[in-house]
């Protein structure tokens, strides 16, 4: 059985804090999509007017930007 959406998803402000980026970064990514050499924003869910980010998508996004020297 899957966890309830409330424990699997975050609103924009919480998602921004979780990935240590600004809300503006997330909004810009939603509005413009992938542009040039900009860091792409994580995937999101649009449910009516509400924007949600799945914790699993945020974790995968963070992992995809991991760099090891």
N, C-alpha and C positions, 0 to 999 in steps of 0.2 A: 504494500500500500504506500502511495506517495504521501509526502508531507503536505499539509495545507499550503495554499499559495502564500498566505501571510508569512510563513516561515521560510519560503523559498524565494521570495521577491522583496525588492526594496523600492521605495520611492526615490526620486531624483536626488534629493539632498543627502539621504543616507547612502545611496550608491556613490555619490561624489566623494563623500568622506571615506567610504570603504576603500576606494581605489586611490585616494589621496590626490584627486584632481578637483577642479572647480566645477560648479554647476554650469557655468558658461561653456566649458569644454564639452560637457555632455549635450547641452542644447545646440551648440554649433555643429557637433557631429550629427545630430538628428536632422538639422536643417540642411546641411550641405553634403552630407555623406562623405565619401572618400574623395579627398582633393589633394593632388600633388604629393608633396612629401610630408603632409600633416599626419600626425599620429591618428589612426582611425579610432573612433570611439567604440565602446562595447555594444553588442546587440541589445535591443530593448523590445518591450512589448507595449503596444498601444491598445488600451482597453477603454473605449469611449474617449474621454478627455484625459484620462489618467495614463501616465507613463510609468512603466515598471521595469526594473532590471532584475533578472534572475541571478541569484547568488552564484550559481554554477557557471553562468556566462561571465560574470565579473571575475571569478577565479580563473577561468580559462583565458580571459583577456589579459589578466595580470601575468599569468604564466607565459603567454605568447610574447610578452615584452621583456621577459627576463633575459638578462645578459650576464654572462660569466666571463670574467677577465682571464 
